[in-house]
Amino acid sequence: MQSRLLQVRLRIVLVLLAACFAIGVARAQNPTHVITGTVEKVDAAAKTIAVKTADGTVETVKFTEKTTVHGLKDGAKGADLAGREGGHVIVHATGEGAEKTAHSVEWFGDKAVHTTEGTVEEVGKGMKVVAVKTADGTKEAFEVSGHATVDTGKAVGRYSAVGAKKGEHVTVYYTEEAGKKIAHLFKHL
């Protein structure tokens, strides 16, 4: 009886390991990218968004009916960005090259998205506040937005799952609201 129970448990563990491996392979084959910049063009017919990045390059990503847009009206989709050229965005996409597809977009409109580079000095209780020390020794505090993400260079995940750790060297992408710096993306350097 115990032997049969042990075999069942072993099979369950093997199935779970196989599922984890399959998910890891799928993620490796379909990497996640974060693109920050301004909306250059939205083609609703072709279902594409062209984003001009800080270095002047234009990256075009596809969108689907499942692409969500945060920062516009509730339930906004990729097509809702049409006519909003010039607005600041952070796009989360999967795929490579011309096959990049946006799964979510954070819309900031005319709010500028700023960057600060430095080392994480402190992470507040509940991970809602992060302090970063810049190269000149200045310490800046950021409140973390509910949709914040972390780009480790190998993977992209929700801040709520990945978090920030003391000593990490990051670029923080943030907006300013009511005198506060709101972090939307932590990109590891």
C-alpha positions in Angstrom: 0.0 0.0 0.0 2.8 2.4 0.9 4.6 1.5 -2.3 1.6 2.4 -4.4 1.2 5.8 -2.6 4.9 6.5 -3.1 4.6 5.8 -6.8 1.6 8.1 -7.1 3.5 10.9 -5.3 6.5 10.4 -7.5 4.4 10.6 -10.7 2.8 13.8 -9.5 6.3 15.3 -8.8 7.4 14.2 -12.3 4.4 15.8 -14.0 4.9 19.0 -12.1 8.6 19.1 -13.1 7.7 18.4 -16.7 5.2 21.3 -16.7 7.7 23.7 -15.2 10.3 22.7 -17.8 7.7 23.2 -20.6 6.8 26.7 -19.3 10.5 27.6 -19.1 11.1 26.4 -22.7 8.1 28.4 -23.9 9.3 31.5 -22.2 12.8 31.1 -23.6 11.3 30.7 -27.1 9.0 33.7 -26.6 11.0 36.3 -24.6 9.4 39.4 -23.1 10.6 42.9 -24.1 9.9 46.3 -22.6 9.8 49.2 -25.0 9.7 52.8 -23.6 9.1 55.9 -25.7 6.4 57.9 -27.5 3.7 56.7 -29.8 4.9 57.5 -33.3 2.0 55.9 -35.2 -1.0 53.6 -34.6 -2.3 51.6 -37.5 -5.7 50.2 -36.4 -6.1 48.3 -39.7 -2.7 46.5 -39.5 -3.0 46.3 -35.7 0.4 47.8 -35.0 1.9 50.5 -32.7 5.1 52.2 -33.6 7.1 53.5 -30.6 10.0 56.0 -30.9 12.5 55.2 -28.2 14.9 57.7 -26.5 17.7 56.8 -28.9 15.6 57.7 -31.9 14.8 54.2 -33.2 11.3 53.2 -34.0 10.1 49.8 -32.8 6.8 48.5 -34.2 4.8 45.9 -32.3 1.5 44.2 -33.1 -1.5 44.3 -30.9 -4.4 41.9 -30.5 -7.9 42.1 -29.0 -6.3 40.8 -25.8 -3.7 43.7 -25.6 -4.7 45.8 -22.6 -3.9 49.5 -22.1 -3.6 50.9 -18.6 -4.0 54.6 -18.1 -6.8 55.2 -20.5 -10.5 54.4 -20.0 -11.3 51.1 -18.2 -11.0 48.1 -20.5 -9.0 50.0 -23.1 -7.4 48.0 -25.9 -4.5 48.5 -28.4 -6.8 50.1 -31.0 -7.8 52.8 -28.4 -4.3 54.3 -28.9 -5.3 55.5 -32.4 -5.1 59.3 -32.6 -2.9 59.5 -29.5 0.4 59.9 -31.3 3.1 61.7 -29.3 2.0 60.2 -25.9 4.5 58.5 -23.7 4.1 54.7 -23.2 5.8 51.6 -21.8 5.0 48.5 -23.9 5.3 45.0 -22.7 5.7 42.6 -25.7 6.6 39.0 -26.5 8.3 37.6 -29.6 11.2 38.8 -31.8 11.7 41.3 -34.6 8.6 41.9 -36.7 6.8 39.3 -34.6 6.7 41.3 -31.4 3.2 41.4 -30.0 2.2 43.8 -27.2 0.3 42.1 -24.3 0.0 45.3 -22.3 0.7 49.0 -22.7 1.0 51.7 -20.0 -0.2 55.0 -21.3 1.1 58.2 -19.7 0.0 60.7 -22.4 1.7 64.0 -22.0 3.3 63.0 -18.7 7.1 62.6 -19.3 8.6 59.3 -18.3 11.9 60.2 -16.6 14.9 57.9 -15.8 17.3 57.6 -12.9 20.2 55.3 -12.8 21.6 54.0 -9.5 21.9 51.3 -6.9 19.0 50.1 -4.8 19.7 51.3 -1.3 16.5 50.4 0.5 13.2 48.6 -0.1 10.5 49.7 2.2 8.1 47.4 4.1 5.6 45.9 1.7 8.0 46.8 -1.2 5.9 49.9 -2.0 8.8 52.3 -1.7 12.3 51.9 -3.2 15.3 54.2 -2.5 18.0 54.4 -5.2 21.4 56.0 -4.7 22.7 57.7 -7.9 26.3 58.0 -9.1 26.6 61.5 -7.5 25.5 60.2 -4.1 22.0 61.5 -4.2 19.3 59.3 -2.7 16.0 59.3 -4.5 12.8 57.6 -3.2 10.2 56.1 -5.5 6.7 54.9 -4.8 6.1 51.7 -6.8 3.0 51.7 -9.1 0.5 48.9 -9.1 1.5 47.9 -12.7 5.3 48.2 -12.2 7.6 45.7 -13.8 11.2 44.5 -13.5 13.4 43.8 -16.6 16.3 41.7 -15.5 17.8 41.5 -19.0 16.8 37.8 -19.0 13.2 38.0 -18.1 10.5 40.5 -17.4 8.1 40.2 -14.4 5.7 42.0 -12.3 7.3 44.0 -9.5 4.9 42.4 -7.1 6.4 39.0 -7.9 10.1 39.9 -8.5 10.6 43.0 -6.4 13.8 45.0 -6.0 16.8 44.0 -3.9 19.4 46.0 -2.1 22.6 46.4 -4.2 21.0 45.9 -7.6 22.1 48.4 -10.3 19.0 49.7 -12.1 17.5 52.3 -14.3 14.2 53.4 -12.9 11.5 54.7 -15.3 9.1 57.0 -13.4 6.6 59.7 -13.7 6.0 62.6 -11.3 2.5 63.0 -9.7 1.6 65.4 -7.0 5.3 65.9 -6.1 5.9 62.1 -5.8 8.1 60.0 -8.1 6.1 56.9 -9.2 8.2 54.0 -10.5 6.8 52.0 -13.4 9.8 50.0 -14.5 13.1 48.8 -12.9 15.6 47.8 -15.6 18.7 46.0 -14.4 22.0 47.2 -15.8 
